[in-house]
Amino acid sequence: LYDPTFFAVYNNSNQIIGVNSGHRTAQRLYRSRGIWVHPNYRKKGVAGILFCELFGQAMKEQCDAVWSIPRKTALSTYELYGFKKSSDFFDEGMEFGPNCYVYMELDYEFKHH
């Protein structure tokens, strides 16, 4: 229904060290899906770069909020960048569970500066 956008971060050797993708899922909602950061580059801000690009794309597409379904092991990274857990953990239908839903409203004040 909506076209996806893909994001990547490269190191100085031009190797991909982080990726994410996203797409609108409803008129004003945007989904973050598939974020991954190479283990050697975790906790160094790569996820923040990816989320910043994703939030910018969501705003370009005039979305009000972003949601995702992170694994339990990734939840703290999502929370670090402003997402709030909005469901209990579940395994059903998930290949790499447990997962939960997270949600974040986009800050329109930030958008206009």
HUQUI-V766701 format. One record per run of one state. SS is the DSSP state (H for helix, E for strand, - for the rest). FROM is the first residue (numbers start at 1). LEN is the number of residues. If there is no record, write none. Layout:
BEGIN
ss={SS | SS}
from={FROM | FROM}
len={LEN | LEN}
END
This chain:
BEGIN
ss={- | E | - | E | - | E | - | H | - | H | - | E | - | E | H | - | E | - | E | - | E | - | E | - | H | -}
from={1 | 5 | 11 | 16 | 27 | 29 | 38 | 39 | 42 | 46 | 61 | 65 | 69 | 71 | 72 | 81 | 84 | 86 | 90 | 91 | 99 | 100 | 102 | 106 | 108 | 112}
len={4 | 6 | 5 | 11 | 2 | 9 | 1 | 3 | 4 | 15 | 4 | 4 | 2 | 1 | 9 | 3 | 2 | 4 | 1 | 8 | 1 | 2 | 4 | 2 | 4 | 2}
END
